[in-house]
């Protein structure tokens, strides 16, 4: 019974997160600046929900393993998976991220963007929309629209 209650709670959380991000949308009115994106991402984890839990848990770390600061404009991207101490599915570096003030599409001259590079798997440029507050849902708008919750720190979601 506890397992069913837990799954129901997760589904309610995921539905609420999707609704909150969808309501924000990708309009220019809530697009973050490059400085806001740097502050939001540095040293934090992006949690992307799926129906069965977390689709991805991407940590924004400093290049070379140093400490992230809000002044950084780029760094390493790590997938938390089951955590650094897990023997079967440990955290691993999956790519890099770079924040710039270059604009996308019809929103020219407004806000910043973040580029995610995954090596041979490709890359994508996204504008970020939302409140800019850690702990809040945000929309990453680019090749696809990704709804994500920004979690403080380098832990799992």
N, CA, C and O atoms as a GROMACS GRO file, in nm:
protein
  628
    1UNK      N    1   0.082  -0.119   0.000
    1UNK     CA    2   0.000   0.000   0.000
    1UNK      C    3   0.086   0.126   0.000
    1UNK      O    4   0.055   0.222  -0.071
    2UNK      N    5   0.194   0.127   0.078
    2UNK     CA    6   0.281   0.243   0.079
    2UNK      C    7   0.341   0.268  -0.058
    2UNK      O    8   0.356   0.382  -0.101
    3UNK      N    9   0.376   0.158  -0.130
    3UNK     CA   10   0.434   0.172  -0.262
    3UNK      C   11   0.335   0.240  -0.356
    3UNK      O   12   0.374   0.330  -0.432
    4UNK      N   13   0.209   0.201  -0.354
    4UNK     CA   14   0.108   0.262  -0.439
    4UNK      C   15   0.089   0.409  -0.403
    4UNK      O   16   0.074   0.493  -0.492
    5UNK      N   17   0.089   0.442  -0.275
    5UNK     CA   18   0.075   0.581  -0.232
    5UNK      C   19   0.193   0.662  -0.279
    5UNK      O   20   0.176   0.775  -0.325
    6UNK      N   21   0.315   0.607  -0.269
    6UNK     CA   22   0.435   0.678  -0.314
    6UNK      C   23   0.428   0.706  -0.463
    6UNK      O   24   0.456   0.818  -0.507
    7UNK      N   25   0.391   0.604  -0.543
    7UNK     CA   26   0.382   0.622  -0.688
    7UNK      C   27   0.277   0.726  -0.723
    7UNK      O   28   0.297   0.807  -0.813
    8UNK      N   29   0.164   0.725  -0.651
    8UNK     CA   30   0.060   0.824  -0.675
    8UNK      C   31   0.110   0.964  -0.645
    8UNK      O   32   0.078   1.058  -0.718
    9UNK      N   33   0.187   0.979  -0.538
    9UNK     CA   34   0.244   1.110  -0.502
    9UNK      C   35   0.341   1.159  -0.608
    9UNK      O   36   0.340   1.277  -0.643
   10UNK      N   37   0.424   1.068  -0.661
   10UNK     CA   38   0.520   1.105  -0.766
   10UNK      C   39   0.445   1.150  -0.890
   10UNK      O   40   0.482   1.250  -0.951
   11UNK      N   41   0.339   1.078  -0.928
   11UNK     CA   42   0.262   1.116  -1.046
   11UNK      C   43   0.197   1.252  -1.028
   11UNK      O   44   0.192   1.331  -1.122
   12UNK      N   45   0.146   1.280  -0.909
   12UNK     CA   46   0.087   1.413  -0.883
   12UNK      C   47   0.193   1.521  -0.892
   12UNK      O   48   0.168   1.628  -0.948
   13UNK      N   49   0.312   1.495  -0.838
   13UNK     CA   50   0.422   1.590  -0.845
   13UNK      C   51   0.460   1.616  -0.990
   13UNK      O   52   0.477   1.731  -1.030
   14UNK      N   53   0.475   1.510  -1.068
   14UNK     CA   54   0.512   1.524  -1.209
   14UNK      C   55   0.406   1.598  -1.288
   14UNK      O   56   0.438   1.682  -1.372
   15UNK      N   57   0.281   1.569  -1.263
   15UNK     CA   58   0.172   1.638  -1.332
   15UNK      C   59   0.172   1.786  -1.297
   15UNK      O   60   0.152   1.871  -1.384
   16UNK      N   61   0.195   1.817  -1.170
   16UNK     CA   62   0.201   1.957  -1.128
   16UNK      C   63   0.318   2.030  -1.190
   16UNK      O   64   0.304   2.144  -1.232
   17UNK      N   65   0.433   1.964  -1.198
   17UNK     CA   66   0.552   2.023  -1.259
   17UNK      C   67   0.527   2.051  -1.406
   17UNK      O   68   0.559   2.159  -1.455
   18UNK      N   69   0.472   1.955  -1.477
   18UNK     CA   70   0.446   1.973  -1.620
   18UNK      C   71   0.348   2.087  -1.643
   18UNK      O   72   0.366   2.166  -1.736
   19UNK      N   73   0.245   2.096  -1.560
   19UNK     CA   74   0.147   2.204  -1.575
   19UNK      C   75   0.207   2.340  -1.548
   19UNK      O   76   0.177   2.436  -1.620
   20UNK      N   77   0.291   2.350  -1.447
   20UNK     CA   78   0.353   2.478  -1.414
   20UNK      C   79   0.446   2.525  -1.524
   20UNK      O   80   0.445   2.644  -1.559
   21UNK      N   81   0.525   2.435  -1.581
   21UNK     CA   82   0.617   2.474  -1.687
   21UNK      C   83   0.541   2.506  -1.814
   21UNK      O   84   0.573   2.602  -1.884
   22UNK      N   85   0.438   2.425  -1.844
   22UNK     CA   86   0.360   2.449  -1.965
   22UNK      C   87   0.293   2.586  -1.957
   22UNK      O   88   0.285   2.656  -2.058
   23UNK      N   89   0.246   2.626  -1.840
   23UNK     CA   90   0.182   2.755  -1.824
   23UNK      C   91   0.281   2.869  -1.849
   23UNK      O   92   0.242   2.975  -1.898
   24UNK      N   93   0.410   2.848  -1.816
   24UNK     CA   94   0.511   2.952  -1.838
   24UNK      C   95   0.538   2.971  -1.985
   24UNK      O   96   0.551   3.084  -2.032
   25UNK      N   97   0.548   2.863  -2.060
   25UNK     CA   98   0.572   2.869  -2.203
   25UNK      C   99   0.708   2.926  -2.240
   25UNK      O  100   0.796   2.943  -2.155
   26UNK      N  101   0.723   2.954  -2.368
   26UNK     CA  102   0.851   2.999  -2.423
   26UNK      C  103   0.841   3.141  -2.478
   26UNK      O  104   0.913   3.175  -2.571
   27UNK      N  105   0.754   3.222  -2.421
   27UNK     CA  106   0.743   3.359  -2.472
   27UNK      C  107   0.854   3.447  -2.418
   27UNK      O  108   0.916   3.416  -2.316
   28UNK      N  109   0.880   3.556  -2.487
   28UNK     CA  110   0.991   3.645  -2.452
   28UNK      C  111   0.972   3.713  -2.318
   28UNK      O  112   1.070   3.758  -2.258
   29UNK      N  113   0.850   3.722  -2.268
   29UNK     CA  114   0.822   3.792  -2.144
   29UNK      C  115   0.886   3.730  -2.020
   29UNK      O  116   0.912   3.800  -1.923
   30UNK      N  117   0.911   3.600  -2.023
   30UNK     CA  118   0.971   3.535  -1.905
   30UNK      C  119   1.105   3.471  -1.938
   30UNK      O  120   1.150   3.380  -1.868
   31UNK      N  121   1.170   3.518  -2.043
   31UNK     CA  122   1.300   3.464  -2.085
   31UNK      C  123   1.410   3.522  -1.996
   31UNK      O  124   1.413   3.642  -1.969
   32UNK      N  125   1.499   3.435  -1.950
   32UNK     CA  126   1.608   3.477  -1.861
   32UNK      C  127   1.725   3.535  -1.940
   32UNK      O  128   1.749   3.497  -2.055
   33UNK      N  129   1.796   3.627  -1.876
   33UNK     CA  130   1.917   3.684  -1.935
   33UNK      C  131   2.032   3.586  -1.916
   33UNK      O  132   2.020   3.490  -1.840
   34UNK      N  133   2.143   3.611  -1.984
   34UNK     CA  134   2.261   3.525  -1.968
   34UNK      C  135   2.306   3.524  -1.822
   34UNK      O  136   2.342   3.418  -1.770
   35UNK      N  137   2.305   3.639  -1.755
   35UNK     CA  138   2.347   3.645  -1.614
   35UNK      C  139   2.253   3.563  -1.527
   35UNK      O  140   2.300   3.495  -1.435
   36UNK      N  141   2.124   3.568  -1.552
   36UNK     CA  142   2.028   3.489  -1.474
   36UNK      C  143   2.047   3.340  -1.498
   36UNK      O  144   2.038   3.260  -1.405
   37UNK      N  145   2.074   3.301  -1.623
   37UNK     CA  146   2.096   3.160  -1.655
   37UNK      C  147   2.222   3.109  -1.584
   37UNK      O  148   2.221   3.000  -1.527
   38UNK      N  149   2.330   3.188  -1.586
   38UNK     CA  150   2.454   3.148  -1.516
   38UNK      C  151   2.426   3.124  -1.369
   38UNK      O  152   2.467   3.022  -1.313
   39UNK      N  153   2.357   3.217  -1.305
   39UNK     CA  154   2.326   3.205  -1.162
   39UNK      C  155   2.240   3.082  -1.135
   39UNK      O  156   2.261   3.011  -1.037
   40UNK      N  157   2.142   3.058  -1.221
   40UNK     CA  158   2.050   2.946  -1.204
   40UNK      C  159   2.119   2.811  -1.218
   40UNK      O  160   2.091   2.719  -1.141
   41UNK      N  161   2.208   2.797  -1.316
   41UNK     CA  162   2.265   2.666  -1.349
   41UNK      C  163   2.392   2.630  -1.272
   41UNK      O  164   2.410   2.514  -1.236
   42UNK      N  165   2.478   2.726  -1.245
   42UNK     CA  166   2.608   2.696  -1.184
   42UNK      C  167   2.595   2.621  -1.053
   42UNK      O  168   2.534   2.669  -0.957
   43UNK      N  169   2.654   2.502  -1.050
   43UNK     CA  170   2.657   2.422  -0.928
   43UNK      C  171   2.526   2.352  -0.896
   43UNK      O  172   2.514   2.290  -0.790
   44UNK      N  173   2.426   2.361  -0.985
   44UNK     CA  174   2.294   2.304  -0.958
   44UNK      C  175   2.263   2.189  -1.053
   44UNK      O  176   2.336   2.163  -1.149
   45UNK      N  177   2.152   2.120  -1.026
   45UNK     CA  178   2.110   2.003  -1.102
   45UNK      C  179   1.977   2.032  -1.170
   45UNK      O  180   1.884   2.084  -1.108
   46UNK      N  181   1.967   1.996  -1.298
   46UNK     CA  182   1.840   2.006  -1.370
   46UNK      C  183   1.772   1.870  -1.362
   46UNK      O  184   1.832   1.768  -1.396
   47UNK      N  185   1.648   1.870  -1.317
   47UNK     CA  186   1.570   1.748  -1.303
   47UNK      C  187   1.460   1.747  -1.408
   47UNK      O  188   1.370   1.831  -1.405
   48UNK      N  189   1.467   1.652  -1.501
   48UNK     CA  190   1.366   1.639  -1.606
   48UNK      C  191   1.283   1.516  -1.574
   48UNK      O  192   1.334   1.405  -1.566
   49UNK      N  193   1.154   1.538  -1.555
   49UNK     CA  194   1.064   1.431  -1.512
   49UNK      C  195   1.020   1.343  -1.628
   49UNK      O  196   1.014   1.385  -1.743
   50UNK      N  197   0.988   1.218  -1.593
   50UNK     CA  198   0.922   1.126  -1.686
   50UNK      C  199   0.811   1.057  -1.608
   50UNK      O  200   0.802   1.074  -1.486
   51UNK      N  201   0.729   0.981  -1.674
   51UNK     CA  202   0.617   0.915  -1.607
   51UNK      C  203   0.664   0.815  -1.501
   51UNK      O  204   0.590   0.785  -1.408
   52UNK      N  205   0.787   0.763  -1.515
   52UNK     CA  206   0.836   0.662  -1.422
   52UNK      C  207   0.942   0.714  -1.325
   52UNK      O  208   1.007   0.634  -1.258
   53UNK      N  209   0.961   0.843  -1.316
   53UNK     CA  210   1.061   0.899  -1.225
   53UNK      C  211   1.132   1.017  -1.288
   53UNK      O  212   1.068   1.114  -1.329
   54UNK      N  213   1.263   1.009  -1.297
   54UNK     CA  214   1.342   1.117  -1.357
   54UNK      C  215   1.406   1.070  -1.485
   54UNK      O  216   1.480   0.971  -1.487
   55UNK      N  217   1.378   1.141  -1.593
   55UNK     CA  218   1.438   1.109  -1.722
   55UNK      C  219   1.586   1.146  -1.723
   55UNK      O  220   1.669   1.072  -1.775
   56UNK      N  221   1.617   1.262  -1.664
   56UNK     CA  222   1.757   1.300  -1.652
   56UNK      C  223   1.778   1.386  -1.529
   56UNK      O  224   1.688   1.456  -1.483
   57UNK      N  225   1.899   1.379  -1.477
   57UNK     CA  226   1.943   1.455  -1.359
   57UNK      C  227   2.080   1.512  -1.394
   57UNK      O  228   2.182   1.453  -1.358
   58UNK      N  229   2.083   1.626  -1.462
   58UNK     CA  230   2.207   1.679  -1.514
   58UNK      C  231   2.266   1.786  -1.422
   58UNK      O  232   2.205   1.890  -1.396
   59UNK      N  233   2.385   1.755  -1.373
   59UNK     CA  234   2.456   1.845  -1.283
   59UNK      C  235   2.544   1.940  -1.364
   59UNK      O  236   2.614   1.896  -1.456
   60UNK      N  237   2.540   2.067  -1.331
   60UNK     CA  238   2.622   2.169  -1.398
   60UNK      C  239   2.744   2.196  -1.310
   60UNK      O  240   2.736   2.269  -1.211
   61UNK      N  241   2.856   2.136  -1.348
   61UNK     CA  242   2.980   2.144  -1.269
   61UNK      C  243   3.081   2.234  -1.339
   61UNK      O  244   3.069   2.263  -1.458
   62UNK      N  245   3.182   2.275  -1.263
   62UNK     CA  246   3.294   2.350  -1.320
   62UNK      C  247   3.377   2.255  -1.405
   62UNK      O  248   3.384   2.135  -1.376
   63UNK      N  249   3.439   2.306  -1.509
   63UNK     CA  250   3.529   2.224  -1.592
   63UNK      C  251   3.643   2.170  -1.508
   63UNK      O  252   3.699   2.243  -1.426
   64UNK      N  253   3.677   2.045  -1.526
   64UNK     CA  254   3.789   1.986  -1.455
   64UNK      C  255   3.759   1.952  -1.310
   64UNK      O  256   3.851   1.918  -1.236
   65UNK      N  257   3.633   1.961  -1.268
   65UNK     CA  258   3.597   1.920  -1.133
   65UNK      C  259   3.607   2.027  -1.026
   65UNK      O  260   3.588   1.997  -0.908
   66UNK      N  261   3.638   2.151  -1.062
   66UNK     CA  262   3.646   2.258  -0.963
   66UNK      C  263   3.508   2.298  -0.914
   66UNK      O  264   3.406   2.245  -0.959
   67UNK      N  265   3.505   2.393  -0.822
   67UNK     CA  266   3.378   2.442  -0.768
   67UNK      C  267   3.315   2.540  -0.866
   67UNK      O  268   3.384   2.628  -0.919
   68UNK      N  269   3.186   2.526  -0.889
   68UNK     CA  270   3.114   2.617  -0.978
   68UNK      C  271   3.086   2.748  -0.907
   68UNK      O  272   3.056   2.750  -0.788
   69UNK      N  273   3.096   2.858  -0.979
   69UNK     CA  274   3.062   2.990  -0.926
   69UNK      C  275   2.963   3.057  -1.020
   69UNK      O  276   2.956   3.020  -1.138
   70UNK      N  277   2.888   3.154  -0.972
   70UNK     CA  278   2.786   3.218  -1.055
   70UNK      C  279   2.847   3.300  -1.168
   70UNK      O  280   2.774   3.340  -1.259
   71UNK      N  281   2.977   3.326  -1.166
   71UNK     CA  282   3.042   3.402  -1.272
   71UNK      C  283   3.083   3.314  -1.391
   71UNK      O  284   3.115   3.366  -1.498
   72UNK      N  285   3.081   3.181  -1.373
   72UNK     CA  286   3.123   3.091  -1.480
   72UNK      C  287   3.024   3.094  -1.595
   72UNK      O  288   2.903   3.106  -1.573
   73UNK      N  289   3.074   3.084  -1.716
   73UNK     CA  290   2.987   3.081  -1.834
   73UNK      C  291   2.985   2.944  -1.900
   73UNK      O  292   2.913   2.923  -1.998
   74UNK      N  293   3.063   2.849  -1.848
   74UNK     CA  294   3.064   2.715  -1.906
   74UNK      C  295   3.117   2.615  -1.805
   74UNK      O  296   3.171   2.653  -1.701
   75UNK      N  297   3.101   2.487  -1.836
   75UNK     CA  298   3.151   2.384  -1.748
   75UNK      C  299   3.116   2.246  -1.798
   75UNK      O  300   3.073   2.229  -1.913
   76UNK      N  301   3.135   2.145  -1.712
   76UNK     CA  302   3.107   2.005  -1.745
   76UNK      C  303   2.964   1.971  -1.706
   76UNK      O  304   2.910   2.024  -1.610
   77UNK      N  305   2.904   1.881  -1.783
   77UNK     CA  306   2.769   1.834  -1.758
   77UNK      C  307   2.777   1.688  -1.716
   77UNK      O  308   2.830   1.605  -1.790
   78UNK      N  309   2.725   1.656  -1.599
   78UNK     CA  310   2.729   1.520  -1.545
   78UNK      C  311   2.588   1.467  -1.527
   78UNK      O  312   2.498   1.540  -1.485
   79UNK      N  313   2.568   1.339  -1.559
   79UNK     CA  314   2.442   1.270  -1.533
   79UNK      C  315   2.455   1.203  -1.397
   79UNK      O  316   2.542   1.117  -1.378
   80UNK      N  317   2.369   1.241  -1.303
   80UNK     CA  318   2.378   1.187  -1.167
   80UNK      C  319   2.352   1.036  -1.163
   80UNK      O  320   2.418   0.965  -1.087
   81UNK      N  321   2.260   0.988  -1.244
   81UNK     CA  322   2.219   0.847  -1.247
   81UNK      C  323   2.180   0.800  -1.108
   81UNK      O  324   2.084   0.852  -1.051
   82UNK      N  325   2.252   0.702  -1.052
   82UNK     CA  326   2.222   0.656  -0.915
   82UNK      C  327   2.321   0.711  -0.813
   82UNK      O  328   2.317   0.673  -0.696
   83UNK      N  329   2.407   0.798  -0.855
   83UNK     CA  330   2.501   0.861  -0.763
   83UNK      C  331   2.643   0.814  -0.782
   83UNK      O  332   2.667   0.708  -0.838
   84UNK      N  333   2.739   0.894  -0.734
   84UNK     CA  334   2.881   0.863  -0.757
   84UNK      C  335   2.928   0.734  -0.691
   84UNK      O  336   3.025   0.675  -0.737
   85UNK      N  337   2.863   0.690  -0.586
   85UNK     CA  338   2.907   0.570  -0.516
   85UNK      C  339   2.842   0.442  -0.563
   85UNK      O  340   2.875   0.334  -0.513
   86UNK      N  341   2.750   0.450  -0.660
   86UNK     CA  342   2.679   0.331  -0.705
   86UNK      C  343   2.770   0.247  -0.795
   86UNK      O  344   2.833   0.299  -0.887
   87UNK      N  345   2.775   0.117  -0.768
   87UNK     CA  346   2.864   0.028  -0.843
   87UNK      C  347   2.811  -0.005  -0.982
   87UNK      O  348   2.891  -0.032  -1.072
   88UNK      N  349   2.680  -0.003  -1.003
   88UNK     CA  350   2.624  -0.044  -1.132
   88UNK      C  351   2.589   0.072  -1.225
   88UNK      O  352   2.593   0.057  -1.347
   89UNK      N  353   2.555   0.189  -1.169
   89UNK     CA  354   2.514   0.303  -1.253
   89UNK      C  355   2.561   0.434  -1.188
   89UNK      O  356   2.479   0.515  -1.146
   90UNK      N  357   2.693   0.455  -1.182
   90UNK     CA  358   2.746   0.574  -1.114
   90UNK      C  359   2.730   0.701  -1.198
   90UNK      O  360   2.705   0.695  -1.319
   91UNK      N  361   2.744   0.815  -1.134
   91UNK     CA  362   2.743   0.943  -1.204
   91UNK      C  363   2.856   0.944  -1.308
   91UNK      O  364   2.963   0.887  -1.285
   92UNK      N  365   2.830   1.009  -1.422
   92UNK     CA  366   2.931   1.014  -1.527
   92UNK      C  367   2.920   1.144  -1.606
   92UNK      O  368   2.811   1.200  -1.620
   93UNK      N  369   3.033   1.191  -1.656
   93UNK     CA  370   3.034   1.311  -1.740
   93UNK      C  371   2.972   1.276  -1.875
   93UNK      O  372   3.010   1.177  -1.938
   94UNK      N  373   2.874   1.359  -1.919
   94UNK     CA  374   2.806   1.332  -2.046
   94UNK      C  375   2.826   1.443  -2.149
   94UNK      O  376   2.787   1.427  -2.265
   95UNK      N  377   2.886   1.554  -2.108
   95UNK     CA  378   2.905   1.663  -2.204
   95UNK      C  379   2.948   1.791  -2.137
   95UNK      O  380   3.013   1.791  -2.032
   96UNK      N  381   2.909   1.902  -2.200
   96UNK     CA  382   2.944   2.034  -2.147
   96UNK      C  383   2.830   2.132  -2.171
   96UNK      O  384   2.738   2.105  -2.249
   97UNK      N  385   2.836   2.244  -2.102
   97UNK     CA  386   2.736   2.349  -2.118
   97UNK      C  387   2.806   2.484  -2.128
   97UNK      O  388   2.912   2.504  -2.069
   98UNK      N  389   2.745   2.577  -2.203
   98UNK     CA  390   2.800   2.711  -2.221
   98UNK      C  391   2.685   2.810  -2.226
   98UNK      O  392   2.589   2.791  -2.301
   99UNK      N  393   2.694   2.916  -2.146
   99UNK     CA  394   2.593   3.022  -2.146
   99UNK      C  395   2.644   3.138  -2.229
   99UNK      O  396   2.761   3.176  -2.219
  100UNK      N  397   2.556   3.195  -2.311
  100UNK     CA  398   2.593   3.313  -2.390
  100UNK      C  399   2.476   3.409  -2.396
  100UNK      O  400   2.363   3.374  -2.361
  101UNK      N  401   2.503   3.529  -2.442
  101UNK     CA  402   2.397   3.627  -2.457
  101UNK      C  403   2.346   3.632  -2.600
  101UNK      O  404   2.275   3.725  -2.638
  102UNK      N  405   2.384   3.532  -2.680
  102UNK     CA  406   2.331   3.523  -2.816
  102UNK      C  407   2.184   3.486  -2.809
  102UNK      O  408   2.144   3.406  -2.725
  103UNK      N  409   2.106   3.543  -2.895
  103UNK     CA  410   1.962   3.521  -2.893
  103UNK      C  411   1.919   3.420  -2.999
  103UNK      O  412   1.992   3.393  -3.094
  104UNK      N  413   1.800   3.367  -2.981
  104UNK     CA  414   1.746   3.266  -3.071
  104UNK      C  415   1.624   3.320  -3.146
  104UNK      O  416   1.542   3.391  -3.089
  105UNK      N  417   1.614   3.286  -3.271
  105UNK     CA  418   1.493   3.307  -3.351
  105UNK      C  419   1.431   3.444  -3.341
  105UNK      O  420   1.500   3.546  -3.348
  106UNK      N  421   1.299   3.446  -3.325
  106UNK     CA  422   1.224   3.571  -3.327
  106UNK      C  423   1.245   3.655  -3.202
  106UNK      O  424   1.199   3.769  -3.196
  107UNK      N  425   1.314   3.602  -3.103
  107UNK     CA  426   1.339   3.676  -2.979
  107UNK      C  427   1.472   3.749  -2.985
  107UNK      O  428   1.531   3.778  -2.881
  108UNK      N  429   1.521   3.781  -3.105
  108UNK     CA  430   1.652   3.844  -3.123
  108UNK      C  431   1.667   3.964  -3.031
  108UNK      O  432   1.579   4.050  -3.022
  109UNK      N  433   1.779   3.970  -2.963
  109UNK     CA  434   1.810   4.081  -2.874
  109UNK      C  435   1.754   4.068  -2.734
  109UNK      O  436   1.774   4.156  -2.651
  110UNK      N  437   1.683   3.957  -2.707
  110UNK     CA  438   1.621   3.939  -2.577
  110UNK      C  439   1.681   3.817  -2.508
  110UNK      O  440   1.679   3.707  -2.563
  111UNK      N  441   1.734   3.835  -2.386
  111UNK     CA  442   1.775   3.723  -2.305
  111UNK      C  443   1.902   3.653  -2.348
  111UNK      O  444   1.972   3.696  -2.440
  112UNK      N  445   1.931   3.543  -2.278
  112UNK     CA  446   2.049   3.463  -2.305
  112UNK      C  447   2.011   3.325  -2.352
  112UNK      O  448   1.894   3.296  -2.373
  113UNK      N  449   2.111   3.240  -2.367
  113UNK     CA  450   2.087   3.101  -2.407
  113UNK      C  451   2.194   3.012  -2.347
  113UNK      O  452   2.299   3.059  -2.303
  114UNK      N  453   2.166   2.883  -2.344
  114UNK     CA  454   2.262   2.784  -2.298
  114UNK      C  455   2.275   2.678  -2.407
  114UNK      O  456   2.175   2.630  -2.462
  115UNK      N  457   2.400   2.643  -2.439
  115UNK     CA  458   2.427   2.538  -2.536
  115UNK      C  459   2.472   2.413  -2.461
  115UNK      O  460   2.564   2.419  -2.380
  116UNK      N  461   2.406   2.302  -2.489
  116UNK     CA  462   2.445   2.173  -2.432
  116UNK      C  463   2.510   2.092  -2.542
  116UNK      O  464   2.452   2.074  -2.649
  117UNK      N  465   2.632   2.043  -2.517
  117UNK     CA  466   2.705   1.961  -2.614
  117UNK      C  467   2.727   1.823  -2.554
  117UNK      O  468   2.779   1.808  -2.443
  118UNK      N  469   2.686   1.721  -2.630
  118UNK     CA  470   2.695   1.582  -2.585
  118UNK      C  471   2.789   1.501  -2.673
  118UNK      O  472   2.763   1.383  -2.698
  119UNK      N  473   2.898   1.561  -2.720
  119UNK     CA  474   2.994   1.490  -2.804
  119UNK      C  475   2.932   1.442  -2.933
  119UNK      O  476   2.867   1.520  -3.003
  120UNK      N  477   2.950   1.315  -2.966
  120UNK     CA  478   2.898   1.260  -3.091
  120UNK      C  479   2.745   1.252  -3.091
  120UNK      O  480   2.685   1.234  -3.196
  121UNK      N  481   2.683   1.264  -2.975
  121UNK     CA  482   2.537   1.259  -2.966
  121UNK      C  483   2.473   1.391  -3.010
  121UNK      O  484   2.351   1.397  -3.024
  122UNK      N  485   2.553   1.495  -3.030
  122UNK     CA  486   2.500   1.622  -3.079
  122UNK      C  487   2.496   1.732  -2.975
  122UNK      O  488   2.546   1.717  -2.863
  123UNK      N  489   2.433   1.843  -3.013
  123UNK     CA  490   2.422   1.957  -2.923
  123UNK      C  491   2.293   2.031  -2.953
  123UNK      O  492   2.226   2.006  -3.054
  124UNK      N  493   2.258   2.122  -2.862
  124UNK     CA  494   2.138   2.202  -2.880
  124UNK      C  495   2.151   2.334  -2.807
  124UNK      O  496   2.216   2.341  -2.702
  125UNK      N  497   2.090   2.439  -2.862
  125UNK     CA  498   2.090   2.571  -2.800
  125UNK      C  499   1.950   2.598  -2.748
  125UNK      O  500   1.852   2.580  -2.820
  126UNK      N  501   1.939   2.642  -2.622
  126UNK     CA  502   1.811   2.662  -2.557
  126UNK      C  503   1.803   2.800  -2.491
  126UNK      O  504   1.899   2.845  -2.430
  127UNK      N  505   1.689   2.865  -2.505
  127UNK     CA  506   1.658   2.980  -2.420
  127UNK      C  507   1.594   2.922  -2.294
  127UNK      O  508   1.538   2.812  -2.298
  128UNK      N  509   1.603   2.994  -2.184
  128UNK     CA  510   1.549   2.945  -2.057
  128UNK      C  511   1.441   3.042  -2.011
  128UNK      O  512   1.462   3.163  -2.009
  129UNK      N  513   1.325   2.987  -1.974
  129UNK     CA  514   1.209   3.069  -1.936
  129UNK      C  515   1.158   3.026  -1.800
  129UNK      O  516   1.146   2.907  -1.772
  130UNK      N  517   1.126   3.123  -1.716
  130UNK     CA  518   1.073   3.095  -1.583
  130UNK      C  519   1.108   3.208  -1.489
  130UNK      O  520   1.138   3.319  -1.532
  131UNK      N  521   1.103   3.180  -1.360
  131UNK     CA  522   1.126   3.282  -1.257
  131UNK      C  523   1.274   3.310  -1.233
  131UNK      O  524   1.309   3.416  -1.182
  132UNK      N  525   1.361   3.215  -1.269
  132UNK     CA  526   1.503   3.229  -1.240
  132UNK      C  527   1.539   3.181  -1.100
  132UNK      O  528   1.655   3.190  -1.060
  133UNK      N  529   1.441   3.131  -1.025
  133UNK     CA  530   1.465   3.087  -0.888
  133UNK      C  531   1.495   2.938  -0.882
  133UNK      O  532   1.426   2.858  -0.945
  134UNK      N  533   1.598   2.901  -0.807
  134UNK     CA  534   1.628   2.760  -0.782
  134UNK      C  535   1.510   2.701  -0.706
  134UNK      O  536   1.454   2.765  -0.618
  135UNK      N  537   1.474   2.579  -0.741
  135UNK     CA  538   1.360   2.514  -0.678
  135UNK      C  539   1.232   2.533  -0.756
  135UNK      O  540   1.128   2.478  -0.720
  136UNK      N  541   1.238   2.610  -0.863
  136UNK     CA  542   1.120   2.639  -0.945
  136UNK      C  543   1.129   2.569  -1.079
  136UNK      O  544   1.239   2.538  -1.127
  137UNK      N  545   1.013   2.544  -1.141
  137UNK     CA  546   1.013   2.485  -1.276
  137UNK      C  547   1.052   2.589  -1.381
  137UNK      O  548   1.023   2.707  -1.366
  138UNK      N  549   1.118   2.543  -1.486
  138UNK     CA  550   1.159   2.628  -1.598
  138UNK      C  551   1.138   2.554  -1.729
  138UNK      O  552   1.137   2.431  -1.732
  139UNK      N  553   1.120   2.628  -1.836
  139UNK     CA  554   1.110   2.570  -1.970
  139UNK      C  555   1.240   2.600  -2.044
  139UNK      O  556   1.285   2.714  -2.048
  140UNK      N  557   1.301   2.497  -2.102
  140UNK     CA  558   1.420   2.510  -2.187
  140UNK      C  559   1.369   2.495  -2.330
  140UNK      O  560   1.324   2.388  -2.370
  141UNK      N  561   1.378   2.605  -2.407
  141UNK     CA  562   1.315   2.610  -2.539
  141UNK      C  563   1.421   2.615  -2.647
  141UNK      O  564   1.500   2.710  -2.654
  142UNK      N  565   1.424   2.513  -2.731
  142UNK     CA  566   1.522   2.503  -2.839
  142UNK      C  567   1.474   2.404  -2.941
  142UNK      O  568   1.360   2.412  -2.987
  143UNK      N  569   1.560   2.306  -2.979
  143UNK     CA  570   1.518   2.205  -3.076
  143UNK      C  571   1.392   2.132  -3.029
  143UNK      O  572   1.310   2.091  -3.111
  144UNK      N  573   1.379   2.115  -2.899
  144UNK     CA  574   1.258   2.062  -2.834
  144UNK      C  575   1.234   2.149  -2.711
  144UNK      O  576   1.324   2.220  -2.666
  145UNK      N  577   1.114   2.143  -2.657
  145UNK     CA  578   1.085   2.214  -2.532
  145UNK      C  579   1.098   2.114  -2.418
  145UNK      O  580   1.030   2.011  -2.417
  146UNK      N  581   1.184   2.145  -2.322
  146UNK     CA  582   1.210   2.057  -2.209
  146UNK      C  583   1.161   2.126  -2.082
  146UNK      O  584   1.202   2.238  -2.052
  147UNK      N  585   1.074   2.058  -2.008
  147UNK     CA  586   1.026   2.108  -1.880
  147UNK      C  587   1.116   2.053  -1.771
  147UNK      O  588   1.139   1.932  -1.764
  148UNK      N  589   1.169   2.141  -1.686
  148UNK     CA  590   1.265   2.096  -1.585
  148UNK      C  591   1.249   2.172  -1.454
  148UNK      O  592   1.205   2.286  -1.451
  149UNK      N  593   1.284   2.105  -1.347
  149UNK     CA  594   1.292   2.165  -1.214
  149UNK      C  595   1.439   2.185  -1.183
  149UNK      O  596   1.519   2.094  -1.205
  150UNK      N  597   1.477   2.301  -1.131
  150UNK     CA  598   1.616   2.328  -1.097
  150UNK      C  599   1.634   2.300  -0.948
  150UNK      O  600   1.570   2.363  -0.864
  151UNK      N  601   1.722   2.204  -0.916
  151UNK     CA  602   1.748   2.165  -0.778
  151UNK      C  603   1.881   2.223  -0.733
  151UNK      O  604   1.980   2.216  -0.806
  152UNK      N  605   1.884   2.279  -0.614
  152UNK     CA  606   2.007   2.334  -0.559
  152UNK      C  607   2.109   2.223  -0.534
  152UNK      O  608   2.073   2.118  -0.480
  153UNK      N  609   2.233   2.245  -0.572
  153UNK     CA  610   2.340   2.152  -0.542
  153UNK      C  611   2.359   2.043  -0.645
  153UNK      O  612   2.296   2.042  -0.751
  154UNK      N  613   2.450   1.950  -0.610
  154UNK     CA  614   2.494   1.845  -0.702
  154UNK      C  615   2.438   1.707  -0.670
  154UNK      O  616   2.497   1.607  -0.711
  155UNK      N  617   2.328   1.698  -0.598
  155UNK     CA  618   2.271   1.569  -0.564
  155UNK      C  619   2.176   1.519  -0.670
  155UNK      O  620   2.159   1.582  -0.775
  156UNK      N  621   2.113   1.407  -0.642
  156UNK     CA  622   2.013   1.352  -0.732
  156UNK      C  623   1.879   1.420  -0.710
  156UNK      O  624   1.858   1.492  -0.612
  157UNK      N  625   1.789   1.396  -0.802
  157UNK     CA  626   1.656   1.455  -0.794
  157UNK      C  627   1.567   1.369  -0.708
  157UNK      O  628   1.450   1.401  -0.688
   0.00000   0.00000   0.00000
